[in-house]
Amino acid sequence: MDVHVRKAETEDAPAIAELLRSLGLFAHLAAEAPAITLERVTRHLAMCNADHSHSVFIARNLDGELVGYGAVHWLPYLILTGPEGYVSELFVAESCRGQGVGSQLLKVMQAGAREHGCSRLMLINIRQRESYRRQFYLKQGWEERAEAANFIYRLMDRA
């Protein structure tokens, strides 16, 4: 699929919020009013665009519809030779999966990582997700670390 990938801007927030809600992956999004989702996406997108420590990229098809987005954070690690890029989000509209949208978003994030002098990129993929089951990231040249466990410490009840 031909898409145009660029950095997200504040005016992209409504389309990003709509895409997130359409995925059906997050119970807390389904339980809240669309206006609440939009307000949060707008606020968080503004925080990401406030400095150069985060980048959010969107993919729009030739008709201008948002078909995917990805977020990456540039994290300095004292133990590495360069920062680590953490891909925190990569979502593609269900109707556009398997058509190269995710691959194109990853390529842009990889180029950004090189520009930031990163030594590596990292992401977490939930094993129950379709992308994990069809080995999307492995096919893109990523490696799964068998020696690492992913832990979270919940500060809020949801998400």
Secondary structure, 3 states (H helix, E strand, C coil): CCEEEEECCHHHHHHHHHHHHHHCCCHHHHHCCHHHHHHHHHHHHHHHHCCCCEEEEEEEECCCCEEEEEEEEEECCCCCCCCEEEEEEEEECHHHCCCCHHHHHHHHHHHHHHHCCCCEEEECCCCCCHHHHCCHHHHCCCCCCCCCCCCCCCCCCCC
